[in-house]
Amino acid sequence: MPRPKSMSPCGFGYQPWLIQARGSDKETQMFINPLNGSIEERNICEMHGQLCLSRFEEWLFLVDNLSDDCFLLSINSLTKIDLPPIEEPFSSLGFRILTSSPTSPDCTIIFLGMEENFLLFCHPCDTEWTKLPVDFDVDGVRNMLAYNGNLYVIHHDIEIINLASLSTCCVESISMDRPDLSSFGIGSVQHLVESCGNIFFVRTRFPGLPMTTSIVDIEIYKLLDFEDEYIWLRVESIGDRAFLLDQNGGQSFCTQDTQFDKDCVYHILPCYDGERIYKICLEDQTIEFKLLTAEAAQKNSFSYWILTVRRPIQNDDLLTSFETIACSEVCQTGCGMVKKDENVGAIYISMPLTNLPIDIVQSISEQLPLKDSVRLRAVCKSWAKQLPDPMKEEPMWLMSCPKKCGTCQMFSPYKGKQFTLNLKGLSSSDVPTRLLFSKDGWILALKGCDLLCLMNPFTNDFHHLPILEDDYSYNGIAFSCPPKNSPNCMVFAIFSPPRGDFTRITAWQYGQEEWFEMQFDNDLPFSGTDNNPVFFNGEFYCLGRWGNLGVFNPENKEWRVLDKPSPIHSEAPDIGTEHCYLLECDGELISVFRAFNMEYVRVFKLDRTNMAWNLLEDLGDVTLFLDYRTSIARNLPRKSFRNKVFLPRLHNETNETTFYYCMKTGKHNPNFKIFREPYNCVWLEAQFQ
């Protein structure tokens, strides 16, 4: 029976797919549909025993797992192009790239050295590989992109190599600065992506080491050539495009007429629980993921994006345009008078607002933004008595800032509803704002990389803090009390490296014109982790990765690592495999440790008499709202919320359900993997003063 020309899955070519080339231990190749996780096995004899080292659109760069033979293969037509044997040991070779389709005369296959600073390359028609020295450190290379005759190499800076210079046996390159990046999380992965004739720098951030944990943040910058000077401009949108990221690099494609969502980044990433397909939506700034099945997530088998269709380039404006959502207004135009609009033939009946039936007022109140709903109750005593008090009805909110236009989303975990707030202090900002911490209705936020501000989203009060001397880079930050209680308000930030040998404190006292910074050598190891301090009994308490405590006294400006309570862990867990939180509850300190995959949640209460952590099996009437930015413990009026731990994750489909873990049953409501999480959010208690 004649062999079919293409062995690709049904529907291949109409959307991106994932492929695994497993090497010598498997005869079949796995194609994975990223939209539903379905798997199709194909027996492609050309790929038996081959490892995929790079790809460009439908072309794979394959190398024999047991020899030095290598070739290019079209996954669509199974066209094979042999390449000369690689004589360099693979242990000495690092990042590699296939610059373009072999149908292009400029197609080049490039390796960078691992230890020595050299470049190894060949063209499809060459009989041998060429080795050339380079004058930059290849040891720090993070990723590469070939575009428009240049090779862009990310390392400490960005090196731009003129590919035409390779034929002269002398590598010509220039250096360019990387974007100024904000510091969230410990680890990061960086990609360069070409899209619609532009180059984008994409950095995804992790609370731990890359490849071991989950994505918590993303930054995207567009490269502009302004009067022969390269400038990186941060963008909030990529239009109708989607970016596809993997270990080999990044690609862009138009989502029109596909089931992929526009303005999203899809990132395939090996994690502690297998390979995950992350979907990062730039429109609403949320993150969700799908975990590949155990069958797909084979050990030492990494998936690559295959893009066989290049849609026509559309010159979209990739910079975000924003709409400001205005609050509703109710106007009184007369007293019991009937007016007719001759232009549209409509009749309007005017009456005193206080005469409106209460059920109509109730309906109006439910549609208004939160602050206007509060003001509506103040119209008259009757409405104040009959309308529900939003502060009491909604004691806890999840606030997120999807864009930099000053419009924030307020989600109520009680009613499953969202409201919109407009923050005047942020509406004029041309830089993104990151929410860092909240307390008593006030939020501490970061504008850009070095400007902190305190704001109350319910009253629109806004206070700028002095500019930081260096860019924001801390494990956690908190303030002692709202600024209206000055001069007692202090903002406190801490950084301690994973090895825990020193701690750096940066703080600001209300009324001061600058920050002060202090560094302490730790008598006991204190390994910092991403969670915020707690101001407790006049001091800032900080929770380390081992479960021990560090304390800063703002009066004498002294830092100490406590020998008691003893750490929860005898050995530090791997960075990024566990979340830990510290919070105050009814005059007591509570610590929580949970696995990233929710295999366990352990809650401890500090016994201050014996200075020991006591494990709690039950929270009683208490509800915990956890996040590394802010964690809050409260006694709530609703019994259905008691004895539960809530995380800032919303249901993918309805947006009406918040993820929680029940302490009584030891289980969580539906699988947390079907929930999405805003990556710029904070738990917040409503305060209108």
C-alpha positions as CSV (number, residue, x, y, z in Angstrom):
1,M,0.0,0.0,0.0
2,P,1.5,3.4,-0.9
3,R,2.4,5.6,1.9
4,P,0.4,8.8,2.4
5,K,2.3,11.9,1.5
6,S,1.4,13.5,4.9
7,M,1.2,11.8,8.2
8,S,0.0,14.9,10.1
9,P,-3.2,14.8,12.1
10,C,-6.6,15.8,10.8
11,G,-7.0,19.6,10.8
12,F,-3.2,20.1,10.8
13,G,-2.4,23.4,9.0
14,Y,-5.5,25.3,10.2
15,Q,-4.2,26.0,13.7
16,P,-1.0,25.6,15.7
17,W,-0.2,22.2,17.2
18,L,2.3,20.8,19.6
19,I,4.7,18.0,18.7
20,Q,7.1,15.8,20.6
21,A,10.1,14.1,19.0
22,R,11.0,11.6,21.7
23,G,14.3,10.2,20.6
24,S,15.4,6.6,20.3
25,D,13.0,5.1,22.8
26,K,9.8,5.6,20.9
27,E,8.8,4.8,17.3
28,T,5.8,7.1,17.3
29,Q,5.5,10.9,17.4
30,M,2.9,12.6,19.5
31,F,0.8,15.5,18.1
32,I,-1.2,17.4,20.8
33,N,-4.1,19.6,20.1
34,P,-3.5,22.6,22.5
35,L,-7.2,23.6,22.6
36,N,-8.6,20.4,24.1
37,G,-5.4,18.4,25.0
38,S,-6.3,15.5,22.6
39,I,-3.4,13.3,21.4
40,E,-2.8,11.8,18.0
41,E,0.0,9.3,17.5
42,R,1.8,9.1,14.2
43,N,4.4,6.7,13.0
44,I,6.8,8.8,10.9
45,C,9.8,6.7,10.1
46,E,12.0,9.7,9.3
47,M,11.6,10.7,12.9
48,H,12.5,7.4,14.5
49,G,15.3,7.9,17.0
50,Q,15.4,11.6,16.3
51,L,15.4,14.5,18.7
52,C,14.0,17.9,17.7
53,L,16.4,20.7,18.4
54,S,14.6,23.6,16.7
55,R,11.8,24.4,14.3
56,F,10.6,27.1,11.9
57,E,6.9,27.0,10.9
58,E,6.4,23.4,9.6
59,W,10.2,22.5,9.4
60,L,12.0,20.6,12.1
61,F,15.7,20.4,12.8
62,L,16.3,16.8,13.8
63,V,19.4,15.0,15.1
64,D,19.9,11.3,15.6
65,N,19.9,10.4,19.3
66,L,22.8,7.9,18.9
67,S,24.9,9.6,16.2
68,D,25.8,12.9,14.7
69,D,23.5,12.7,11.7
70,C,21.1,15.6,11.3
71,F,18.6,16.9,8.8
72,L,15.6,19.2,8.2
73,L,12.2,17.7,7.8
74,S,8.9,19.2,6.7
75,I,6.2,17.8,8.9
76,N,3.6,18.6,6.2
77,S,5.2,17.1,3.1
78,L,7.9,14.9,4.8
79,T,10.5,16.5,2.5
80,K,13.9,15.7,4.0
81,I,17.0,17.8,3.6
82,D,20.3,16.2,4.8
83,L,22.8,18.3,6.7
84,P,26.5,17.7,7.2
85,P,27.4,15.7,10.3
86,I,28.1,17.7,13.5
87,E,31.7,17.1,14.6
88,E,31.5,19.2,17.7
89,P,30.5,17.2,20.9
90,F,26.9,18.1,21.7
91,S,27.9,18.7,25.3
92,S,29.7,21.9,24.0
93,L,26.7,23.2,22.1
94,G,24.0,25.4,23.6
95,F,21.2,27.4,22.1
96,R,20.3,26.7,18.5
97,I,18.0,28.2,15.9
98,L,16.7,27.5,12.4
99,T,16.5,31.1,11.0
100,S,14.0,30.5,8.2
101,S,12.4,28.0,6.0
102,P,14.8,25.9,3.8
103,T,12.9,27.2,0.8
104,S,14.6,30.6,1.5
105,P,18.2,31.1,0.2
106,D,19.0,32.8,3.6
107,C,18.2,29.7,5.7
108,T,20.9,29.1,8.3
109,I,21.1,26.6,11.1
110,I,23.1,28.1,14.1
111,F,24.5,26.8,17.3
112,L,26.1,28.8,20.1
113,G,28.8,27.3,22.3
114,M,28.1,26.3,25.9
115,E,31.5,27.1,27.4
116,E,33.6,28.6,24.7
117,N,32.4,31.7,22.9
118,F,31.8,30.5,19.4
119,L,29.1,30.2,16.8
120,L,28.6,27.0,14.7
121,F,26.5,27.3,11.5
122,C,25.7,25.8,8.1
123,H,23.3,26.3,5.2
124,P,21.2,23.5,3.8
125,C,23.5,23.2,0.8
126,D,26.8,23.2,2.8
127,T,29.0,20.2,3.1
128,E,30.4,21.1,6.5
129,W,29.7,23.2,9.5
130,T,31.7,26.4,10.1
131,K,32.9,27.5,13.5
132,L,33.5,31.2,14.2
133,P,34.5,33.0,17.4
134,V,32.2,35.6,18.9
135,D,33.1,38.5,21.2
136,F,30.3,38.1,23.8
137,D,29.7,35.7,26.6
138,V,27.5,32.9,25.3
139,D,27.2,31.3,28.8
140,G,24.4,33.8,29.7
141,V,22.3,33.4,26.5
142,R,18.6,33.1,27.2
143,N,17.0,32.9,23.8
144,M,17.4,33.9,20.1
145,L,15.4,35.3,17.2
146,A,16.3,35.6,13.5
147,Y,14.7,38.3,11.5
148,N,15.4,40.6,8.6
149,G,19.0,39.5,8.1
150,N,19.9,39.7,11.8
151,L,20.2,37.3,14.7
152,Y,19.0,38.8,18.0
153,V,20.6,37.0,21.0
154,I,19.3,37.6,24.6
155,H,22.0,37.5,27.3
156,H,23.1,40.2,29.7
157,D,22.1,42.6,26.9
158,I,20.8,41.9,23.4
159,E,23.5,41.1,20.8
160,I,22.6,41.8,17.2
161,I,24.6,39.7,14.7
162,N,24.6,40.5,11.0
163,L,23.9,37.1,9.4
164,A,25.5,38.2,6.1
165,S,28.8,38.6,8.0
166,L,29.0,34.9,8.6
167,S,30.1,34.4,5.0
168,T,33.1,36.6,5.6
169,C,34.3,34.4,8.5
170,C,34.1,37.4,10.8
171,V,31.0,37.8,13.1
172,E,29.8,41.4,13.1
173,S,27.6,42.3,16.0
174,I,26.4,45.3,18.1
175,S,25.0,45.4,21.6
176,M,21.6,46.8,22.6
177,D,20.1,47.3,26.0
178,R,17.3,45.1,27.2
179,P,14.1,46.7,28.3
180,D,14.0,48.2,31.9
181,L,12.1,45.4,33.6
182,S,10.1,45.5,36.8
183,S,11.0,42.9,39.4
184,F,8.2,40.5,40.4
185,G,9.0,37.0,41.3
186,I,12.4,35.2,41.5
187,G,12.8,33.6,38.2
188,S,12.0,34.5,34.6
189,V,12.0,33.2,31.0
190,Q,12.7,35.6,28.2
191,H,11.7,35.4,24.5
192,L,12.0,37.5,21.4
193,V,9.1,37.3,19.0
194,E,8.6,38.8,15.5
195,S,5.1,39.9,14.7
196,C,3.8,42.0,11.8
197,G,7.3,43.2,11.0
198,N,8.0,44.2,14.6
199,I,10.2,42.7,17.3
200,F,8.8,42.1,20.8
201,F,10.5,41.2,24.0
202,V,8.4,38.9,26.3
203,R,9.3,38.0,29.8
204,T,7.2,35.7,31.9
205,R,7.8,35.7,35.7
206,F,7.7,33.0,38.3
207,P,7.7,33.0,42.1
208,G,10.4,30.3,42.0
209,L,12.8,28.9,39.6
210,P,11.6,28.6,36.0
211,M,10.4,25.1,34.9
212,T,9.5,24.3,38.5
213,T,6.5,26.5,39.3
214,S,3.7,28.6,37.8
215,I,3.6,31.9,35.9
216,V,2.6,35.0,38.0
217,D,3.3,37.9,35.7
218,I,4.2,38.9,32.1
219,E,5.8,41.9,30.4
220,I,5.8,42.7,26.7
221,Y,7.9,45.4,25.0
222,K,8.0,46.5,21.4
223,L,11.2,47.6,19.7
224,L,11.2,51.0,18.1
225,D,13.9,52.5,15.9
226,F,13.7,56.2,16.8
227,E,16.3,58.4,14.9
228,D,18.8,55.5,14.7
229,E,18.3,54.8,18.4
230,Y,16.6,51.6,19.6
231,I,13.9,52.2,22.2
232,W,11.8,49.5,24.0
233,L,8.2,50.6,24.5
234,R,6.0,48.5,26.9
235,V,2.7,47.4,25.3
236,E,-0.5,46.2,26.9
237,S,-1.9,44.4,23.8
238,I,-0.8,42.5,20.8
239,G,-4.1,43.1,18.8
240,D,-5.5,40.1,16.9
241,R,-2.3,38.1,17.3
242,A,-1.4,35.4,19.6
243,F,2.2,34.6,20.7
244,L,3.3,30.9,21.0
245,L,6.2,30.4,23.4
246,D,8.3,27.2,24.1
247,Q,11.8,26.3,25.1
248,N,13.0,26.9,21.5
249,G,11.7,30.4,21.0
250,G,8.5,32.3,20.2
251,Q,6.2,32.7,17.2
252,S,3.2,34.9,16.3
253,F,0.1,34.2,14.3
254,C,-3.2,35.7,13.4
255,T,-6.1,34.2,15.4
256,Q,-8.8,35.2,12.9
257,D,-10.9,32.2,11.9
258,T,-9.3,30.0,14.5
259,Q,-10.4,28.9,18.0
260,F,-7.4,30.6,19.6
261,D,-8.2,33.7,21.5
262,K,-6.6,37.0,20.2
263,D,-4.5,39.2,22.4
264,C,-3.2,36.1,24.3
265,V,0.2,34.5,25.0
266,Y,0.3,30.7,24.9
267,H,3.3,29.2,26.7
268,I,4.1,25.5,26.9
269,L,6.1,25.0,30.1
270,P,7.5,22.0,31.9
271,C,6.5,22.3,35.6
272,Y,6.7,20.3,38.8
273,D,3.4,18.4,37.9
274,G,4.1,17.9,34.2
275,E,3.9,20.1,31.1
276,R,1.4,22.9,31.2
277,I,-0.1,25.0,28.4
278,Y,-0.5,28.5,29.9
279,K,-2.9,31.0,28.4
280,I,-2.1,34.6,29.5
281,C,-4.9,36.9,28.4
282,L,-3.6,40.5,28.0
283,E,-7.1,42.0,27.7
284,D,-8.2,41.2,31.2
285,Q,-4.7,40.3,32.6
286,T,-5.6,36.7,33.7
287,I,-3.6,33.5,33.7
288,E,-5.0,30.0,33.3
289,F,-3.5,26.7,32.3
290,K,-4.2,23.2,31.1
291,L,-2.1,20.3,32.4
292,L,-1.2,17.8,29.6
293,T,-2.2,14.3,30.3
294,A,0.3,11.9,31.9
295,E,0.6,10.2,28.4
296,A,1.5,13.5,26.8
297,A,3.8,14.7,29.6
298,Q,6.5,12.0,29.1
299,K,9.7,12.3,31.0
300,N,12.4,14.2,29.2
301,S,10.0,14.9,26.3
302,F,9.4,18.5,25.6
303,S,6.7,19.9,23.3
304,Y,7.3,22.4,20.5
305,W,4.8,24.6,18.7
306,I,4.3,23.8,15.0
307,L,2.8,26.5,12.9
308,T,2.1,25.5,9.3
309,V,0.0,28.4,8.2
310,R,1.4,31.9,8.0
311,R,-1.6,34.2,7.7
312,P,-1.4,37.6,5.9
313,I,0.2,40.3,7.9
314,Q,-2.2,42.9,9.2
315,N,-0.8,46.2,10.2
316,D,-2.7,46.5,13.5
317,D,-2.0,49.2,16.0
318,L,-0.5,47.1,18.8
319,L,-0.8,49.7,21.4
320,T,-3.7,49.6,23.7
321,S,-6.6,52.0,23.3
322,F,-8.7,52.3,26.4
323,E,-12.2,53.2,27.3
324,T,-13.0,54.9,30.5
325,I,-16.2,53.6,32.0
326,A,-18.1,56.5,33.6
327,C,-20.3,56.1,36.6
328,S,-24.1,56.3,36.2
329,E,-25.7,59.5,37.2
330,V,-29.3,60.2,38.2
331,C,-30.6,63.7,37.5
332,Q,-33.7,65.5,38.8
333,T,-35.2,67.9,36.2
334,G,-38.4,69.0,37.9
335,C,-41.1,68.2,40.4
336,G,-44.0,66.1,39.1
337,M,-43.7,67.7,35.7
338,V,-44.2,65.9,32.3
339,K,-41.8,66.8,29.5
340,K,-41.9,65.8,25.9
341,D,-38.8,65.7,23.6
342,E,-40.1,66.9,20.2
343,N,-37.1,65.5,18.4
344,V,-37.6,61.8,19.3
345,G,-41.3,61.9,20.4
346,A,-40.4,60.6,23.9
347,I,-42.3,61.6,27.1
348,Y,-40.4,62.0,30.3
349,I,-42.1,62.1,33.8
350,S,-40.2,63.9,36.4
351,M,-40.7,63.4,40.2
352,P,-38.8,63.9,43.4
353,L,-36.2,61.1,43.7
354,T,-37.4,60.3,47.2
355,N,-40.8,59.3,45.8
356,L,-39.4,56.5,43.7
357,P,-40.7,53.0,44.7
358,I,-38.0,51.3,46.8
359,D,-37.9,48.3,44.5
360,I,-36.8,50.5,41.6
361,V,-34.2,52.2,43.8
362,Q,-33.0,48.8,44.8
363,S,-32.6,47.8,41.1
364,I,-30.7,51.0,40.4
365,S,-28.4,50.5,43.3
366,E,-27.5,47.0,42.1
367,Q,-26.4,48.4,38.7
368,L,-24.3,51.3,40.1
369,P,-20.6,51.1,40.8
370,L,-19.9,50.5,44.5
371,K,-19.1,54.1,45.5
372,D,-22.2,55.5,43.8
373,S,-24.3,52.8,45.5
374,V,-23.0,54.1,48.9
375,R,-23.9,57.6,47.9
376,L,-27.4,56.5,46.8
377,R,-28.1,55.4,50.4
378,A,-27.2,58.9,51.6
379,V,-30.0,60.6,49.6
380,C,-32.5,60.3,52.3
381,K,-33.1,58.5,55.7
382,S,-35.7,56.2,54.1
383,W,-33.2,54.9,51.5
384,A,-30.5,54.5,54.1
385,K,-32.7,52.2,56.2
386,Q,-34.2,50.2,53.3
387,L,-31.2,49.8,51.0
388,P,-28.5,47.3,52.0
389,D,-25.2,48.7,53.2
390,P,-22.5,47.6,50.6
391,M,-19.8,47.7,53.3
392,K,-21.7,45.2,55.4
393,E,-23.0,43.1,52.5
394,E,-19.6,43.0,50.8
395,P,-16.9,43.0,53.4
396,M,-14.2,41.5,51.1
397,W,-13.3,42.2,47.5
398,L,-10.8,41.0,45.0
399,M,-9.6,44.1,43.2
400,S,-7.7,43.8,39.9
401,C,-6.3,46.4,37.5
402,P,-6.5,44.9,34.0
403,K,-5.1,48.0,32.2
404,K,-3.3,51.3,33.0
405,C,-6.2,53.6,32.3
406,G,-7.3,53.8,36.0
407,T,-10.3,51.5,35.7
408,C,-10.3,48.7,38.2
409,Q,-12.5,45.6,38.5
410,M,-14.0,44.8,41.9
411,F,-15.1,41.2,42.3
412,S,-17.3,40.1,45.2
413,P,-16.7,36.4,46.3
414,Y,-20.0,36.5,48.1
415,K,-22.3,37.4,45.3
416,G,-20.1,36.5,42.3
417,K,-20.6,40.0,40.8
418,Q,-18.2,42.5,39.4
419,F,-18.2,46.3,39.8
420,T,-16.1,48.9,38.2
421,L,-14.1,51.7,39.9
422,N,-12.4,54.6,38.3
423,L,-9.2,55.7,40.1
424,K,-8.4,59.4,39.3
425,G,-4.9,59.0,40.5
426,L,-4.2,56.3,37.9
427,S,-6.2,57.5,35.0
428,S,-3.6,59.9,33.8
429,S,-0.7,57.4,34.2
430,D,1.2,56.4,31.1
431,V,2.9,53.5,32.9
432,P,1.4,50.2,34.2
433,T,0.4,50.0,37.9
434,R,1.1,46.9,40.0
435,L,-0.9,46.2,43.2
436,L,1.4,45.2,46.0
437,F,-0.4,45.2,49.3
438,S,-3.7,46.3,51.0
439,K,-4.8,47.2,54.5
440,D,-7.9,48.9,56.0
441,G,-9.2,49.8,52.5
442,W,-5.9,51.3,51.4
443,I,-3.7,49.9,48.7
444,L,0.1,50.2,48.1
445,A,0.8,50.2,44.4
446,L,3.9,50.5,42.1
447,K,3.8,52.8,39.1
448,G,6.5,51.9,36.7
449,C,9.6,50.5,38.4
450,D,10.4,53.0,41.2
451,L,7.4,55.1,42.1
452,L,5.2,53.8,45.0
453,C,1.8,55.3,45.9
454,L,-0.8,54.8,48.6
455,M,-4.5,55.0,47.5
456,N,-8.0,54.3,48.7
457,P,-10.0,53.1,45.7
458,F,-13.3,53.8,47.6
459,T,-12.6,57.5,48.3
460,N,-10.1,58.2,45.6
461,D,-7.6,59.5,48.1
462,F,-4.1,59.3,46.6
463,H,-0.6,59.8,48.1
464,H,2.7,59.6,46.1
465,L,5.7,58.3,48.0
466,P,9.3,59.4,47.3
467,I,10.9,57.7,44.3
468,L,12.9,54.6,45.2
469,E,16.7,54.9,44.8
470,D,16.7,51.6,42.9
471,D,14.1,49.7,40.9
472,Y,11.5,47.8,43.0
473,S,13.0,44.4,43.9
474,Y,11.7,42.9,47.2
475,N,10.3,39.7,48.6
476,G,7.5,41.6,50.3
477,I,6.2,45.1,51.3
478,A,3.6,46.4,53.7
479,F,2.6,49.5,55.6
480,S,1.8,49.8,59.3
481,C,-1.4,51.9,59.0
482,P,-3.3,54.1,56.5
483,P,-1.6,57.5,55.8
484,K,-4.4,59.4,57.5
485,N,-3.1,58.1,60.8
486,S,0.2,59.8,60.1
487,P,2.9,60.3,61.4
488,N,2.7,56.6,62.5
489,C,2.4,55.3,58.9
490,M,5.5,53.4,57.9
491,V,6.1,51.6,54.6
492,F,8.4,48.6,55.0
493,A,10.0,46.4,52.3
494,I,12.3,43.4,52.7
495,F,14.6,41.4,50.6
496,S,16.5,38.3,51.7
497,P,18.2,35.9,49.2
498,P,17.4,32.2,49.1
499,R,20.6,31.3,51.0
500,G,19.4,33.6,53.8
501,D,22.7,35.0,54.9
502,F,21.6,38.7,54.9
503,T,18.5,40.8,54.9
504,R,18.1,44.2,53.3
505,I,15.4,46.6,54.7
506,T,14.0,49.6,52.8
507,A,11.5,51.8,54.7
508,W,9.8,55.2,54.6
509,Q,8.2,57.1,57.4
510,Y,5.2,59.4,56.6
511,G,6.3,62.9,56.1
512,Q,9.9,62.0,55.2
513,E,11.3,63.1,51.8
514,E,13.4,59.9,51.1
515,W,13.6,56.2,51.9
516,F,16.2,54.8,54.3
517,E,17.9,51.5,53.7
518,M,19.7,49.1,56.0
519,Q,21.4,45.8,55.6
520,F,21.8,43.1,58.3
521,D,23.9,40.0,58.5
522,N,21.6,37.2,59.8
523,D,22.7,35.3,62.9
524,L,20.3,32.5,61.8
525,P,19.5,31.7,58.2
526,F,16.4,33.5,56.9
527,S,15.5,32.6,53.3
528,G,13.2,35.1,51.8
529,T,10.1,34.2,49.8
530,D,7.3,36.1,48.0
531,N,4.9,37.1,50.7
532,N,4.2,40.3,52.5
533,P,5.1,41.2,56.1
534,V,2.5,41.7,58.9
535,F,2.6,44.7,61.2
536,F,1.9,43.1,64.6
537,N,2.3,44.5,68.1
538,G,4.3,47.5,66.8
539,E,6.7,45.4,64.7
540,F,6.9,44.0,61.2
541,Y,6.9,40.2,61.2
542,C,8.2,38.3,58.2
543,L,7.8,34.6,57.3
544,G,10.8,32.8,55.8
545,R,10.8,29.9,53.4
546,W,11.6,27.4,56.2
547,G,8.8,28.7,58.3
548,N,10.8,30.8,60.8
549,L,10.2,34.4,61.6
550,G,12.2,37.6,61.2
551,V,11.2,40.8,63.0
552,F,11.9,44.5,62.3
553,N,11.4,47.1,65.0
554,P,10.6,50.5,63.5
555,E,11.5,52.4,66.7
556,N,15.1,51.2,67.1
557,K,15.4,50.1,63.5
558,E,16.8,46.7,64.4
559,W,16.3,43.4,62.6
560,R,16.4,40.0,64.3
561,V,15.8,36.4,63.2
562,L,14.0,34.5,65.9
563,D,15.3,31.2,67.1
564,K,11.8,30.3,68.1
565,P,9.4,29.3,66.8
566,S,11.4,26.5,65.2
567,P,11.1,26.3,61.4
568,I,8.3,24.3,60.0
569,H,10.7,22.6,57.6
570,S,13.9,20.8,58.7
571,E,15.2,21.4,55.1
572,A,14.1,24.2,52.8
573,P,11.6,23.1,50.1
574,D,12.6,23.6,46.5
575,I,12.1,27.2,45.5
576,G,8.7,27.6,43.9
577,T,7.1,24.3,45.0
578,E,5.3,25.8,48.0
579,H,3.4,29.0,48.8
580,C,3.6,30.4,52.4
581,Y,1.6,33.2,53.9
582,L,1.6,35.1,57.2
583,L,-1.4,36.9,58.6
584,E,-2.9,38.3,61.8
585,C,-6.2,37.0,63.1
586,D,-7.9,38.2,66.3
587,G,-4.6,39.3,67.8
588,E,-2.8,36.1,66.9
589,L,-0.3,35.2,64.1
590,I,-1.3,32.6,61.6
591,S,1.0,30.9,59.0
592,V,-0.2,28.9,56.0
593,F,1.8,26.5,53.8
594,R,0.3,25.1,50.6
595,A,1.7,23.1,47.8
596,F,1.5,24.7,44.3
597,N,-0.7,21.8,43.1
598,M,-2.9,22.0,46.2
599,E,-1.9,18.5,47.4
600,Y,-1.8,19.9,50.9
601,V,-2.8,23.0,52.9
602,R,-1.4,23.3,56.4
603,V,-2.4,26.1,58.8
604,F,-0.5,27.0,62.0
605,K,-1.1,29.3,64.9
606,L,1.7,30.8,66.9
607,D,1.7,29.9,70.5
608,R,3.3,33.0,71.9
609,T,3.7,31.6,75.4
610,N,5.9,28.7,74.2
611,M,6.8,30.4,70.9
612,A,5.9,27.4,68.8
613,W,3.8,26.7,65.7
614,N,0.7,24.7,66.5
615,L,-1.1,22.9,63.6
616,L,-4.7,23.8,63.2
617,E,-7.2,21.2,61.9
618,D,-10.1,23.6,61.9
619,L,-10.5,27.4,61.5
620,G,-13.9,27.6,63.3
621,D,-15.8,30.6,62.1
622,V,-12.7,32.2,60.5
623,T,-12.3,32.5,56.7
624,L,-8.8,33.0,55.1
625,F,-8.3,35.0,51.9
626,L,-4.8,34.2,50.8
627,D,-2.4,35.7,48.2
628,Y,1.3,36.5,48.3
629,R,0.5,40.2,48.0
630,T,-2.1,40.4,50.9
631,S,-3.6,37.7,53.1
632,I,-6.6,38.5,55.4
633,A,-8.4,36.5,58.1
634,R,-11.9,37.4,59.1
635,N,-14.9,36.2,61.0
636,L,-17.7,36.4,58.4
637,P,-21.5,36.5,58.9
638,R,-22.2,33.9,56.3
639,K,-21.8,30.3,57.6
640,S,-21.2,28.9,54.1
641,F,-17.9,30.9,54.0
642,R,-16.5,29.8,57.3
643,N,-13.7,27.4,57.8
644,K,-12.5,27.8,54.2
645,V,-9.4,29.1,52.5
646,F,-10.0,31.3,49.4
647,L,-7.5,32.0,46.6
648,P,-7.7,34.7,44.0
649,R,-8.8,32.3,41.2
650,L,-12.1,32.7,39.2
651,H,-14.0,30.1,37.2
652,N,-13.0,30.2,33.6
653,E,-16.5,30.2,32.2
654,T,-18.8,32.0,34.6
655,N,-16.5,34.4,36.6
656,E,-19.0,33.9,39.4
657,T,-17.1,31.3,41.5
658,T,-14.0,31.8,43.6
659,F,-11.7,28.9,44.3
660,Y,-11.6,27.7,47.9
661,Y,-10.2,24.9,50.0
662,C,-12.5,23.5,52.8
663,M,-10.6,22.7,56.0
664,K,-13.3,20.4,57.3
665,T,-13.3,18.1,54.2
666,G,-9.7,18.6,53.2
667,K,-10.9,19.2,49.6
668,H,-11.3,22.1,47.2
669,N,-14.2,23.1,45.1
670,P,-13.8,22.2,41.6
671,N,-10.3,21.4,40.3
672,F,-8.2,24.6,40.6
673,K,-6.8,23.9,37.2
674,I,-10.0,25.1,35.5
675,F,-9.8,28.4,37.2
676,R,-8.0,31.5,36.0
677,E,-6.2,34.1,38.1
678,P,-5.8,37.8,37.6
679,Y,-2.0,38.5,37.7
680,N,-2.5,42.1,39.0
681,C,-4.9,41.8,41.9
682,V,-5.2,42.1,45.7
683,W,-7.7,41.1,48.4
684,L,-9.2,44.3,49.8
685,E,-11.6,45.3,52.6
686,A,-14.0,48.1,51.9
687,Q,-13.3,51.3,53.9
688,F,-14.8,54.7,53.0
689,Q,-12.9,56.8,55.4
